[in-house]
Amino acid sequence: MFKQNFFGDVSLTPTLNRRRFVTGVAGLAAVGIGAPGKSAANVPFSVPELRGNNFNLDIGYQKVNFTGQDRMATSINDSVPAPILRWREGDKVSLTVKNNLAEDSSIHWHGMILPTDMDGVPGLSFDGIKPGQSFKYEFDVRQNGTYWCHSHSGFQEQTGMYGAIIIDPAEPDPVAHDSEHVILLSDWTDEDPNDVYAKLKKQSHYYNFQERTLADLWSDIQESGVSQTWNERAMWNQMRMSQTDIADVTSYTYTYLMNGITPDKGWLGMFNPGEKVRLRFVNAAAMTIFDIRIPGLKMTVVATDGQNIEPVTVDEFRIGVAETYDVVVEPDADSAYTLFAQNIDRSGYTWGTLTPDANWRAEIPDMDSAPILGHQDMGMNMSGMDHSAHSMPATEPASAMDYSDHNMGSTSGMQVGMQMPAAMGLGLAGYGSNAEIKHAPTEYGPHVDMRTEVIQSGLADPGIGLRNHAELYSRKVLTYADIRNLTPTQDLREPHREIQLHLTGNMGRYMWSMDGIKFADAPPLHMTYGERLRVTLVNDTMMTHPMHLHGMWSELETGEPGYIPRKHTILVQPGASISYLLTADALGRWAYHCHLAFHMPGMFREVRVSEGEMS
């Protein structure tokens, strides 16, 4: 059976003066929805847009061909991506969803603040939509901005069931712009997602073809010397972990899409000379984190996850699975620009063109070099230390460890032999440098192959593969530390209590969990209606996890309590932590999970908000 996927993301790339590079109209991809100006000839596909208060949405099978082979996708109203839904803040919307599949389905309104029974999560919000049946979603629209929707049933997202939601504000928009484009990123595979998942369970590095080589070893020796290189390689070999384990699923099977357009064609968006153009980026991918830039064109970030922020001008930003970012650009009337979105492991990309003339194209830039994991990504930044003093202790011989490829097996020796002094860590975000890392008893066992002992804040970290771009390329990269909400924080209370949650897993066995407990065995997280909490996420793994809490805002602690940015999805860096505040203002049962499709079955918790006395 085909299951569904998550959204991909967007990216931008270089400028090109019309006198330097002009191409013909033939083969142009789709013009974006709402784009002003000239249109391209022979447009093969354009994402439809639906406006109003009442909608009929039909879930069904749709034949597609992204790779030269016909495959069956899961669509909404015969479109992959789904039609853009355009709402207005303050309205009540009614959406009747008919399921024409041979299996249960659902639609989750990602980032929407609504009643729990309208959230669209089978088993928590409702029973799901049975084959041949319909379900009516109805709720008040209490926010504005850029959001999206997707199936929350099986892996249906992966096969095409996702789409953008744009909500116009009731009051005048504080973001000045003349035109806009929705840039929806996604990843497509011709494989059945269940087969992809099964391969990862058997061999977690199945799709990784960027392992380090003898040439890399020689390069390391030239840069760092024989002794340091030997000690570094010995450490990684003892742990049986790969420095190139950046993404579980790569371009070996994925084709990356921008608004449903493949990289061999490229999406096309038009603008009129002199316009300020708003680009609404949505990462609707199942498993792909994208890094976005528009070579030759600065981007002013004005919103994240639908919430307006104080404008920040950057050259590049990372968009995690399920995140949204709005940027405003002021393109030159004499140039075309490439929107370039490369994936986090640099195995593939997607792209589009922003141009005043449908005949113009800009060059597609080369991808950046593939990143490798370091000690920082293991929660032990060892810069300036003698690595030879941190080899595995004699009490934990190599033969005693589980060497299932990336697996570290028992980490007791790791913690003793490689633990750094607490003073060298950057401390838990929101807690200060003397925070105590608490590992639950459930984190010890074969289901967890790594526990981070020295936590660094992920707040000001642009992420693996982006950390040196200011020095290498003079590119300003957005970090969470740069984000400040446009309007004052609504709830200024100190938290009533604090929760520390660990993102855990065993990479070799491809087992994911929270606090070492998979979803099937995990008790709910209980919250009292009205209470204020601090949640600190500690990433004990070497993967980047986009964590999504349904129904309530996650208010990122950036050091400016008066203007805390509100997000629905938060990227947590490998070996690092991040904290946020939340007000438990939504009664009911809510999902809380990693938004990587193949991590979510295990890295998932139920949150229950109920009436009662606050502790």
KEVEX-561019 format. One record per residue (C-alpha): y, x, z negated. Coordinates in Angstrom, 1 decimal. Layout:
<bagus>
BAGU;north;east;up
BAGU;Y;X;Z
...
</bagus>
This chain:
<bagus>
BAGU;north;east;up
BAGU;0.0;0.0;0.0
BAGU;3.5;1.2;0.6
BAGU;5.6;1.6;-2.5
BAGU;9.4;2.0;-2.7
BAGU;11.8;4.9;-3.2
BAGU;15.0;6.0;-4.8
BAGU;18.3;6.7;-3.0
BAGU;19.3;10.0;-1.6
BAGU;22.7;11.5;-1.6
BAGU;25.6;12.6;0.4
BAGU;27.3;15.8;1.5
BAGU;30.1;17.1;3.5
BAGU;30.8;20.2;5.6
BAGU;33.1;22.4;7.8
BAGU;36.2;21.6;9.7
BAGU;36.5;22.2;13.4
BAGU;39.7;22.3;15.4
BAGU;39.5;20.1;18.6
BAGU;40.4;23.1;20.8
BAGU;37.5;25.1;19.4
BAGU;34.6;22.6;19.6
BAGU;34.4;19.3;21.5
BAGU;31.1;17.6;22.3
BAGU;30.3;14.5;24.3
BAGU;29.8;11.0;23.1
BAGU;26.1;10.8;24.0
BAGU;23.8;10.7;21.0
BAGU;26.4;9.8;18.4
BAGU;25.2;8.2;15.2
BAGU;26.5;5.1;13.5
BAGU;30.1;4.5;12.7
BAGU;30.5;3.7;9.0
BAGU;31.1;0.3;7.6
BAGU;34.8;-0.5;7.2
BAGU;35.8;2.5;9.3
BAGU;39.1;2.1;11.1
BAGU;40.1;3.7;14.4
BAGU;38.0;4.3;17.5
BAGU;34.3;3.5;17.6
BAGU;31.5;5.6;19.2
BAGU;29.6;4.6;22.3
BAGU;25.8;3.9;22.1
BAGU;25.8;3.4;18.4
BAGU;22.1;3.1;17.4
BAGU;22.6;1.7;13.8
BAGU;25.3;0.5;11.5
BAGU;24.7;-0.6;7.9
BAGU;25.7;-4.3;7.7
BAGU;28.0;-5.5;5.0
BAGU;27.7;-8.8;3.1
BAGU;30.7;-10.3;1.2
BAGU;31.2;-13.3;-1.0
BAGU;29.7;-14.9;-4.1
BAGU;26.4;-16.4;-2.8
BAGU;23.7;-14.2;-1.1
BAGU;20.2;-14.8;0.3
BAGU;18.2;-11.5;0.3
BAGU;14.8;-11.3;1.8
BAGU;12.4;-8.4;0.9
BAGU;10.0;-7.6;3.6
BAGU;8.2;-5.0;5.8
BAGU;10.2;-3.3;8.5
BAGU;9.0;-0.9;11.2
BAGU;11.1;2.4;11.2
BAGU;10.9;5.7;13.0
BAGU;12.7;8.6;11.3
BAGU;10.4;11.4;12.3
BAGU;9.1;10.5;15.8
BAGU;6.3;8.4;14.2
BAGU;6.3;4.7;13.5
BAGU;6.0;3.8;9.9
BAGU;6.3;0.7;7.7
BAGU;9.3;0.6;5.4
BAGU;10.3;-1.9;2.7
BAGU;13.6;-3.5;3.6
BAGU;16.2;-6.0;2.4
BAGU;17.3;-8.4;5.2
BAGU;15.5;-6.3;7.8
BAGU;17.8;-3.3;7.1
BAGU;17.0;0.3;5.8
BAGU;19.3;1.0;3.9
BAGU;19.9;-2.6;2.6
BAGU;23.2;-4.3;3.5
BAGU;26.2;-3.2;1.6
BAGU;27.0;-5.9;-1.0
BAGU;30.8;-6.4;-1.5
BAGU;31.8;-8.3;-4.6
BAGU;35.1;-8.8;-6.5
BAGU;35.6;-8.1;-10.2
BAGU;35.9;-11.4;-12.2
BAGU;33.7;-13.4;-9.8
BAGU;30.3;-14.9;-10.6
BAGU;27.7;-13.8;-8.0
BAGU;24.5;-15.6;-7.2
BAGU;21.7;-13.8;-5.3
BAGU;18.5;-15.6;-4.3
BAGU;15.9;-13.0;-3.6
BAGU;12.7;-13.9;-1.6
BAGU;9.7;-11.6;-1.8
BAGU;7.8;-11.5;1.5
BAGU;5.7;-8.6;0.5
BAGU;2.0;-8.6;-0.4
BAGU;2.8;-7.3;-3.8
BAGU;5.2;-8.0;-6.7
BAGU;8.8;-6.8;-6.2
BAGU;12.2;-6.8;-7.9
BAGU;15.8;-5.7;-7.5
BAGU;17.7;-3.8;-10.2
BAGU;21.5;-3.8;-10.1
BAGU;22.0;-0.2;-11.1
BAGU;25.0;0.4;-13.4
BAGU;25.9;-3.2;-13.7
BAGU;26.8;-4.6;-17.2
BAGU;24.9;-7.9;-17.3
BAGU;22.5;-10.0;-19.4
BAGU;19.1;-8.4;-19.9
BAGU;17.3;-11.2;-18.1
BAGU;19.3;-10.4;-14.9
BAGU;18.6;-6.6;-15.0
BAGU;15.6;-6.8;-12.7
BAGU;13.0;-4.6;-14.6
BAGU;9.5;-6.2;-14.5
BAGU;7.9;-6.2;-17.9
BAGU;11.2;-5.9;-19.8
BAGU;13.8;-8.2;-18.1
BAGU;11.5;-10.6;-16.4
BAGU;8.0;-10.9;-14.9
BAGU;9.0;-9.6;-11.4
BAGU;9.0;-11.6;-8.2
BAGU;5.5;-12.6;-7.0
BAGU;4.6;-12.5;-3.3
BAGU;6.0;-15.6;-1.5
BAGU;8.2;-16.5;-4.4
BAGU;12.0;-16.3;-5.0
BAGU;14.1;-15.4;-8.0
BAGU;17.8;-16.2;-8.5
BAGU;20.0;-13.6;-10.1
BAGU;23.3;-14.9;-11.4
BAGU;25.9;-13.1;-13.5
BAGU;29.6;-12.4;-13.9
BAGU;31.0;-9.3;-12.4
BAGU;32.7;-7.5;-15.2
BAGU;33.6;-4.2;-13.6
BAGU;34.7;-2.6;-10.3
BAGU;33.8;0.5;-8.4
BAGU;30.8;2.0;-6.5
BAGU;27.3;1.1;-7.6
BAGU;23.9;0.4;-5.9
BAGU;20.7;-1.6;-6.1
BAGU;17.1;-0.8;-5.7
BAGU;13.6;-2.0;-6.4
BAGU;12.2;-1.3;-9.9
BAGU;8.6;-2.1;-8.8
BAGU;6.2;0.8;-8.2
BAGU;7.5;3.3;-5.7
BAGU;9.1;0.7;-3.4
BAGU;12.4;2.5;-3.5
BAGU;10.8;5.5;-1.7
BAGU;10.0;3.3;1.3
BAGU;13.5;2.0;1.8
BAGU;14.5;-0.7;-0.7
BAGU;17.9;0.4;-1.8
BAGU;21.5;-0.3;-0.9
BAGU;25.2;0.2;-2.0
BAGU;27.3;-2.2;-4.0
BAGU;31.1;-2.1;-3.7
BAGU;33.2;-4.1;-6.2
BAGU;36.8;-4.5;-5.5
BAGU;39.1;-4.5;-8.6
BAGU;40.8;-7.7;-9.8
BAGU;44.0;-5.7;-10.5
BAGU;45.7;-3.3;-8.0
BAGU;43.4;-0.3;-7.3
BAGU;44.8;2.8;-9.0
BAGU;43.1;4.9;-6.3
BAGU;45.5;5.1;-3.3
BAGU;43.7;5.2;0.0
BAGU;44.1;3.8;3.5
BAGU;40.5;3.5;4.6
BAGU;37.0;4.2;3.2
BAGU;33.4;4.9;4.0
BAGU;30.3;4.4;2.0
BAGU;28.1;7.5;2.1
BAGU;24.6;6.7;1.0
BAGU;22.1;9.5;0.7
BAGU;18.3;9.1;0.6
BAGU;15.0;10.8;1.2
BAGU;12.3;9.5;3.5
BAGU;8.6;10.5;3.8
BAGU;6.0;9.3;6.3
BAGU;3.5;9.7;3.5
BAGU;2.5;6.8;1.2
BAGU;4.4;7.6;-2.0
BAGU;1.2;7.0;-4.0
BAGU;-0.3;9.9;-2.0
BAGU;2.7;12.1;-2.8
BAGU;2.3;11.4;-6.5
BAGU;-1.4;12.0;-6.3
BAGU;-0.9;15.4;-4.7
BAGU;1.7;16.4;-7.4
BAGU;-0.8;15.4;-10.1
BAGU;-3.4;17.7;-8.5
BAGU;-1.1;20.6;-7.7
BAGU;2.5;20.4;-8.9
BAGU;3.8;23.0;-6.5
BAGU;2.1;21.4;-3.5
BAGU;5.4;20.9;-1.6
BAGU;7.0;24.3;-2.6
BAGU;7.0;26.8;0.2
BAGU;9.7;29.0;-1.2
BAGU;7.7;31.2;-3.5
BAGU;9.0;34.7;-4.1
BAGU;7.6;37.5;-1.8
BAGU;7.3;41.2;-1.7
BAGU;10.7;41.5;0.0
BAGU;12.2;39.7;-3.0
BAGU;10.5;42.1;-5.3
BAGU;12.0;45.1;-3.5
BAGU;15.4;43.5;-3.5
BAGU;15.2;43.0;-7.3
BAGU;14.2;46.6;-7.8
BAGU;17.2;47.8;-5.7
BAGU;19.5;45.6;-7.8
BAGU;18.1;45.9;-11.3
BAGU;15.9;49.0;-11.3
BAGU;12.1;49.3;-11.7
BAGU;12.0;48.9;-15.5
BAGU;14.0;45.7;-15.7
BAGU;12.3;44.2;-12.7
BAGU;8.9;45.0;-14.1
BAGU;9.7;43.4;-17.4
BAGU;11.1;40.3;-15.8
BAGU;8.2;39.8;-13.5
BAGU;5.7;40.5;-16.3
BAGU;7.3;37.8;-18.4
BAGU;7.1;35.2;-15.6
BAGU;3.6;36.2;-14.7
BAGU;2.4;35.9;-18.3
BAGU;3.9;32.4;-18.5
BAGU;2.5;31.4;-15.1
BAGU;5.8;29.8;-14.2
BAGU;7.5;30.0;-10.9
BAGU;11.1;31.0;-10.6
BAGU;11.4;28.8;-7.4
BAGU;10.2;25.6;-9.0
BAGU;13.4;23.8;-8.4
BAGU;12.3;20.5;-6.7
BAGU;9.0;18.8;-6.9
BAGU;9.2;17.3;-3.4
BAGU;10.9;19.2;-0.6
BAGU;11.7;19.0;3.1
BAGU;8.1;19.8;3.8
BAGU;7.6;16.1;3.7
BAGU;11.1;14.7;3.2
BAGU;13.6;13.8;5.9
BAGU;17.1;13.5;4.4
BAGU;19.2;10.5;5.5
BAGU;22.9;9.7;5.4
BAGU;23.4;6.0;5.8
BAGU;20.0;5.8;7.3
BAGU;20.7;8.4;9.9
BAGU;18.6;11.5;10.3
BAGU;19.9;15.1;10.5
BAGU;19.0;15.4;14.2
BAGU;21.7;12.8;15.0
BAGU;24.1;12.9;12.1
BAGU;26.2;10.0;10.8
BAGU;29.7;9.4;12.2
BAGU;32.8;8.2;10.3
BAGU;36.2;7.6;11.8
BAGU;39.7;7.9;10.4
BAGU;43.2;7.4;11.8
BAGU;45.7;10.3;11.7
BAGU;47.6;10.6;8.5
BAGU;45.2;8.5;6.4
BAGU;43.9;9.1;2.9
BAGU;40.2;8.4;3.2
BAGU;38.1;7.3;0.3
BAGU;34.4;8.4;0.5
BAGU;32.1;6.5;-1.8
BAGU;29.0;8.7;-2.4
BAGU;25.8;7.1;-3.6
BAGU;22.6;9.2;-4.3
BAGU;19.8;6.7;-3.6
BAGU;17.1;9.3;-3.2
BAGU;13.8;9.1;-4.9
BAGU;13.5;12.8;-5.9
BAGU;16.4;14.7;-4.3
BAGU;19.5;16.1;-6.0
BAGU;22.2;16.9;-3.5
BAGU;25.1;19.4;-3.4
BAGU;28.0;18.1;-1.3
BAGU;30.9;19.8;0.4
BAGU;33.3;19.4;3.4
BAGU;34.1;22.8;4.6
BAGU;37.8;23.2;5.2
BAGU;38.7;20.0;3.3
BAGU;39.4;19.7;-0.4
BAGU;38.0;16.6;-2.2
BAGU;39.8;14.9;-5.0
BAGU;37.2;13.2;-7.2
BAGU;38.6;9.9;-8.5
BAGU;35.6;8.1;-9.9
BAGU;32.1;8.7;-11.2
BAGU;29.4;6.0;-11.6
BAGU;32.0;3.4;-10.7
BAGU;34.5;4.4;-13.4
BAGU;38.0;5.8;-12.5
BAGU;38.7;9.3;-13.8
BAGU;41.8;11.5;-13.8
BAGU;41.8;13.1;-10.3
BAGU;40.1;16.4;-10.1
BAGU;40.3;18.5;-6.9
BAGU;37.2;20.5;-5.9
BAGU;35.4;22.1;-3.0
BAGU;31.9;21.0;-4.0
BAGU;30.0;18.8;-6.4
BAGU;26.4;18.0;-7.3
BAGU;25.2;14.4;-7.3
BAGU;22.1;13.6;-9.2
BAGU;19.7;10.9;-8.2
BAGU;21.3;7.5;-9.0
BAGU;24.8;8.9;-9.6
BAGU;27.8;7.8;-7.6
BAGU;31.1;9.7;-6.9
BAGU;34.2;8.6;-5.2
BAGU;36.4;11.2;-3.6
BAGU;39.7;11.0;-1.6
BAGU;40.3;13.4;1.3
BAGU;43.4;13.9;3.5
BAGU;41.9;15.1;6.8
BAGU;44.0;16.8;9.5
BAGU;44.6;14.7;12.6
BAGU;43.7;17.7;14.8
BAGU;40.2;18.3;13.3
BAGU;36.7;17.0;12.8
BAGU;34.9;17.7;9.6
BAGU;31.3;18.0;8.6
BAGU;30.1;16.2;5.5
BAGU;27.3;18.5;4.3
BAGU;24.7;17.5;1.7
BAGU;22.1;20.2;1.0
BAGU;19.2;19.6;-1.4
BAGU;19.0;21.4;-4.7
BAGU;16.2;23.8;-3.6
BAGU;17.9;24.5;-0.2
BAGU;14.9;23.5;1.9
BAGU;16.8;20.8;3.8
BAGU;20.0;18.9;4.3
BAGU;21.6;15.9;5.8
BAGU;25.1;15.6;7.4
BAGU;27.7;13.5;9.0
BAGU;31.0;13.9;10.8
BAGU;34.4;12.6;9.7
BAGU;36.7;12.6;12.7
BAGU;39.7;10.9;14.4
BAGU;38.0;11.2;17.8
BAGU;34.4;10.1;18.4
BAGU;34.1;12.9;21.0
BAGU;34.7;15.7;18.4
BAGU;32.2;17.5;16.2
BAGU;32.4;20.2;13.6
BAGU;29.9;22.9;13.1
BAGU;27.0;22.4;10.7
BAGU;27.2;25.2;8.1
BAGU;24.3;27.3;7.0
BAGU;22.6;26.3;3.8
BAGU;23.2;28.5;0.8
BAGU;20.4;30.8;-0.3
BAGU;17.6;29.3;-2.3
BAGU;18.2;29.5;-6.1
BAGU;15.8;30.9;-8.6
BAGU;15.3;30.0;-12.2
BAGU;16.4;32.4;-14.9
BAGU;16.2;32.7;-18.7
BAGU;19.2;30.4;-19.1
BAGU;17.1;27.6;-17.5
BAGU;14.4;28.2;-20.2
BAGU;16.9;27.8;-23.1
BAGU;17.0;31.6;-23.7
BAGU;19.9;33.3;-22.0
BAGU;19.0;36.9;-22.4
BAGU;21.9;38.6;-20.6
BAGU;22.6;41.9;-22.2
BAGU;19.3;42.0;-24.1
BAGU;16.4;44.4;-23.8
BAGU;13.8;42.2;-22.1
BAGU;11.0;44.6;-22.9
BAGU;11.3;43.6;-26.6
BAGU;10.6;40.0;-25.7
BAGU;7.1;40.2;-24.2
BAGU;4.4;38.0;-25.3
BAGU;3.2;39.0;-28.8
BAGU;-0.2;40.5;-29.4
BAGU;-1.1;37.5;-31.5
BAGU;-1.1;35.3;-28.3
BAGU;-3.0;37.3;-25.6
BAGU;-2.8;36.3;-22.0
BAGU;-6.4;35.1;-22.1
BAGU;-5.5;32.5;-24.7
BAGU;-2.9;30.8;-22.5
BAGU;-3.4;27.9;-20.1
BAGU;-2.5;29.3;-16.7
BAGU;-2.5;26.2;-14.5
BAGU;0.1;27.6;-12.1
BAGU;3.5;26.7;-13.5
BAGU;2.0;25.8;-16.9
BAGU;2.9;27.8;-20.0
BAGU;0.1;26.3;-22.0
BAGU;0.4;26.8;-25.7
BAGU;4.0;27.8;-26.5
BAGU;3.5;29.0;-30.0
BAGU;3.5;32.6;-29.0
BAGU;6.4;32.0;-26.7
BAGU;8.6;30.7;-29.5
BAGU;7.8;33.6;-31.8
BAGU;8.0;36.3;-29.2
BAGU;11.0;35.1;-27.2
BAGU;13.1;33.2;-29.6
BAGU;16.8;34.3;-29.6
BAGU;19.0;34.5;-32.6
BAGU;20.7;31.1;-33.1
BAGU;24.1;32.6;-32.9
BAGU;23.5;33.4;-29.2
BAGU;23.1;29.8;-28.2
BAGU;26.1;27.7;-27.1
BAGU;25.1;24.9;-29.5
BAGU;24.3;21.2;-28.8
BAGU;27.1;19.4;-27.1
BAGU;28.8;17.2;-29.6
BAGU;27.1;18.9;-32.6
BAGU;28.7;22.4;-32.7
BAGU;27.1;25.8;-32.6
BAGU;25.1;25.4;-35.8
BAGU;23.1;22.4;-34.7
BAGU;19.5;22.3;-35.6
BAGU;16.9;21.8;-32.9
BAGU;14.2;19.4;-34.2
BAGU;10.9;19.3;-32.4
BAGU;8.8;16.2;-33.2
BAGU;5.1;16.7;-34.1
BAGU;4.3;14.8;-30.9
BAGU;5.7;17.7;-28.8
BAGU;2.8;20.0;-29.7
BAGU;-0.3;19.8;-27.6
BAGU;-1.6;20.2;-24.0
BAGU;0.8;17.5;-22.7
BAGU;3.9;19.8;-23.4
BAGU;4.0;23.3;-21.9
BAGU;7.5;24.4;-23.0
BAGU;9.8;23.8;-26.0
BAGU;13.3;25.2;-25.9
BAGU;14.4;26.9;-29.1
BAGU;17.9;28.0;-28.2
BAGU;19.9;25.2;-26.7
BAGU;22.9;25.7;-24.6
BAGU;25.4;23.0;-23.7
BAGU;25.1;21.7;-20.1
BAGU;28.5;20.2;-20.1
BAGU;30.4;23.1;-18.3
BAGU;27.4;24.2;-16.3
BAGU;27.6;23.3;-12.6
BAGU;23.9;23.8;-12.4
BAGU;21.3;26.1;-10.8
BAGU;22.3;27.3;-7.4
BAGU;26.0;26.6;-8.0
BAGU;26.9;28.8;-10.9
BAGU;28.4;31.7;-8.9
BAGU;30.0;29.8;-6.0
BAGU;33.6;30.5;-7.3
BAGU;33.0;34.2;-7.0
BAGU;30.8;34.2;-3.9
BAGU;32.6;31.6;-1.8
BAGU;35.8;30.8;-3.6
BAGU;34.6;27.2;-4.1
BAGU;35.6;25.1;-7.0
BAGU;32.5;23.2;-8.2
BAGU;32.8;20.1;-10.3
BAGU;31.3;20.1;-13.8
BAGU;31.0;17.3;-16.4
BAGU;33.6;19.3;-18.5
BAGU;36.2;18.5;-15.7
BAGU;35.8;14.7;-16.1
BAGU;38.3;12.8;-18.1
BAGU;38.4;9.0;-18.1
BAGU;41.5;7.4;-16.5
BAGU;41.9;4.9;-19.3
BAGU;41.6;5.4;-23.1
BAGU;38.3;5.2;-24.9
BAGU;37.6;1.7;-26.0
BAGU;35.5;2.3;-29.1
BAGU;36.9;5.2;-31.2
BAGU;34.5;4.7;-34.1
BAGU;32.5;7.7;-35.4
BAGU;28.8;7.2;-34.7
BAGU;26.8;5.4;-37.4
BAGU;23.8;7.6;-36.7
BAGU;22.5;10.2;-34.3
BAGU;19.4;10.3;-32.1
BAGU;18.0;13.5;-30.7
BAGU;15.6;13.0;-27.8
BAGU;13.6;15.8;-26.0
BAGU;12.8;15.6;-22.3
BAGU;9.3;17.1;-22.2
BAGU;6.4;17.7;-19.8
BAGU;3.6;19.8;-18.6
BAGU;4.4;21.1;-15.1
BAGU;1.0;22.3;-14.3
BAGU;-0.6;18.9;-15.1
BAGU;2.4;17.1;-13.8
BAGU;2.8;15.1;-17.0
BAGU;6.3;13.9;-18.1
BAGU;7.4;12.4;-21.4
BAGU;10.1;12.0;-24.0
BAGU;9.4;13.7;-27.3
BAGU;6.0;14.5;-25.9
BAGU;5.0;10.9;-25.7
BAGU;4.4;9.2;-22.4
BAGU;5.8;5.7;-21.8
BAGU;2.5;3.9;-22.1
BAGU;2.1;5.3;-25.7
BAGU;5.8;5.3;-26.8
BAGU;7.3;2.9;-29.3
BAGU;10.7;1.3;-28.4
BAGU;14.0;2.8;-29.5
BAGU;15.6;0.3;-31.8
BAGU;19.3;-0.2;-32.0
BAGU;21.4;-2.7;-34.0
BAGU;23.9;-4.8;-32.1
BAGU;27.4;-3.5;-32.5
BAGU;26.5;-0.1;-33.8
BAGU;27.9;3.2;-32.5
BAGU;25.5;6.0;-31.8
BAGU;25.4;9.5;-30.6
BAGU;22.5;10.5;-28.4
BAGU;21.7;14.1;-27.7
BAGU;19.3;14.9;-24.9
BAGU;17.5;18.2;-25.2
BAGU;15.8;19.3;-22.0
BAGU;12.7;21.3;-22.9
BAGU;11.7;21.6;-19.3
BAGU;12.8;23.8;-16.4
BAGU;13.6;20.8;-14.2
BAGU;16.9;19.0;-13.9
BAGU;16.6;15.3;-15.1
BAGU;18.9;12.4;-14.2
BAGU;18.7;10.1;-17.2
BAGU;19.6;6.5;-16.8
BAGU;20.2;4.0;-19.6
BAGU;20.3;0.3;-18.5
BAGU;22.7;-2.3;-19.7
BAGU;25.2;0.0;-21.7
BAGU;27.6;2.8;-20.9
BAGU;26.8;6.3;-21.8
BAGU;30.1;7.9;-22.9
BAGU;29.9;11.6;-22.2
BAGU;31.2;13.8;-24.9
BAGU;33.5;16.2;-23.1
BAGU;35.7;17.3;-26.1
BAGU;38.5;14.7;-25.4
BAGU;37.5;11.7;-27.6
BAGU;40.5;9.7;-26.5
BAGU;39.4;9.6;-22.8
BAGU;35.6;9.8;-22.8
BAGU;34.2;9.3;-19.3
BAGU;31.6;6.4;-19.0
BAGU;28.5;7.0;-17.0
BAGU;25.3;5.2;-16.3
BAGU;23.3;8.3;-15.2
BAGU;23.6;11.7;-16.7
BAGU;22.2;15.0;-15.3
BAGU;20.6;17.2;-18.0
BAGU;20.3;20.8;-17.0
BAGU;17.0;22.8;-17.6
BAGU;16.8;24.4;-21.0
BAGU;20.1;22.7;-22.0
BAGU;21.4;19.7;-23.9
BAGU;24.1;17.1;-23.4
BAGU;25.3;14.4;-25.8
BAGU;27.0;11.0;-25.3
BAGU;28.1;8.1;-27.4
BAGU;27.1;4.5;-26.9
BAGU;28.0;1.2;-28.3
BAGU;25.0;-1.1;-28.6
BAGU;26.8;-4.1;-27.2
BAGU;24.0;-5.6;-25.1
BAGU;21.3;-7.6;-26.8
BAGU;17.8;-7.5;-25.4
BAGU;15.3;-5.1;-23.9
BAGU;16.5;-2.3;-21.7
BAGU;14.9;0.5;-19.7
BAGU;15.8;4.2;-20.4
BAGU;14.3;6.7;-18.1
BAGU;14.5;9.8;-15.8
BAGU;15.5;8.5;-12.4
BAGU;13.2;10.9;-10.5
BAGU;10.7;8.5;-9.1
BAGU;7.6;10.6;-9.9
BAGU;8.8;11.5;-13.4
BAGU;9.7;8.0;-14.4
BAGU;6.1;6.7;-15.1
BAGU;6.0;9.0;-18.1
BAGU;9.6;9.9;-19.0
BAGU;10.6;6.4;-19.9
BAGU;11.4;4.5;-23.1
BAGU;12.2;0.9;-23.9
BAGU;15.4;0.3;-25.8
BAGU;15.7;-2.8;-28.0
BAGU;19.1;-4.0;-29.2
BAGU;18.8;-6.8;-31.8
BAGU;20.9;-8.5;-34.5
BAGU;20.7;-7.0;-38.0
BAGU;22.1;-4.7;-40.6
BAGU;23.5;-1.4;-39.4
BAGU;21.9;1.6;-41.1
</bagus>
